[in-house]
Amino acid sequence: MGEKLKLEEKLMRFAVPALYNKMVETFSAVNLHPHDVQGTVVKDESGFTVTLRFAADFSTSVSAHISFEQADHPDDEVTRFLDDAARKCKSQLISDYYKMIKL
């Protein structure tokens, strides 16, 4: 009875396709490719914890918890999260690029 259920991290592309498509649309608007970011979700009783990893080695991440309804029909809150993530990702990739060419 006291056992914790192991939460499994899944790729957003397969677990929540509507949210993945919104992410692709948002990142494309700032000229980022879907391969620049790795989106995963962990499902719990109230929704999903979304984690977006980016940077040259996917070491930087942002997370948010969204409901099942928001996952199927992304609203303004989800759009703001994805916009912020896209800006951070773009900034990080530009920073990584300039660090690389200085070497």
Residue pairs with C-beta under 8 A, 6 or more apart in sequence:
7 42
7 43
7 44
8 42
8 43
9 40
9 41
9 42
9 51
10 40
10 41
10 42
10 43
11 39
11 40
11 41
12 19
12 20
12 23
12 39
12 40
12 41
12 50
13 20
13 39
15 41
15 43
15 48
16 41
16 48
16 71
16 72
18 71
18 72
18 73
18 74
19 39
19 41
19 48
19 50
19 66
19 70
19 71
19 72
19 74
19 78
20 39
22 74
22 78
22 79
22 82
23 34
23 37
23 39
23 52
23 82
23 85
24 34
26 79
26 82
26 83
26 85
26 86
27 33
27 34
27 36
27 37
27 82
27 86
27 89
29 86
30 86
30 87
30 90
31 90
32 86
32 89
32 90
32 93
36 54
36 89
36 93
37 52
37 53
37 54
37 85
37 89
38 52
38 53
38 54
38 58
39 50
39 51
39 52
39 53
40 50
40 51
40 53
41 48
41 49
41 50
41 51
41 71
42 48
42 49
42 51
46 65
46 67
47 65
47 66
47 67
47 68
47 70
47 71
48 65
48 66
48 68
48 71
49 63
49 64
49 65
50 63
50 64
50 65
50 66
50 81
51 61
51 62
51 63
52 61
52 62
52 63
52 85
52 89
53 59
53 60
53 61
54 60
54 61
54 85
54 88
54 89
54 92
54 93
55 89
55 92
55 93
55 96
56 93
56 96
56 100
60 88
60 89
60 92
62 81
62 84
62 85
62 88
64 78
64 81
66 77
66 78
66 81
70 77
70 78
74 82
